[in-house]
Amino acid sequence: MHLAYFHAPWCGVCHEKSPVVEQIASAVGLPLERWDIEDDGGRAEADRRRIKTVPTLALIHGERVPFRLVGRMITPENVRHLLAQFAPDLRGPSLAE
């Protein structure tokens, strides 16, 4: 299980959310993959995961994507809420209140 962050170099919100995503991944102890949709590999991975909007933070579990957050919805509070539903053992107390 890991987090995947889909972004684009021209996206202002992507740049704004990048440090938030780093903080979230560190707090919950999950590996973080970064995918630039401008690169062929990033576009292919976004298509494979059915990611249509940037920025998107997705929880990847095997071939499944149990949840994804888009744009300004990428917050520690929202991740905490979704992890409580989809991966309760990862809620980590260090995730910001």
Secondary structure as UniProt FT lines:
FT   STRAND          2..7
FT   TURN            9..10
FT   HELIX           12..28
FT   STRAND          32..36
FT   TURN            37..38
FT   HELIX           40..48
FT   TURN            49..50
FT   STRAND          56..61
FT   TURN            62..63
FT   STRAND          64..70
FT   HELIX           71..73
FT   HELIX           76..86
FT   HELIX           88..90
FT   TURN            93..94
//
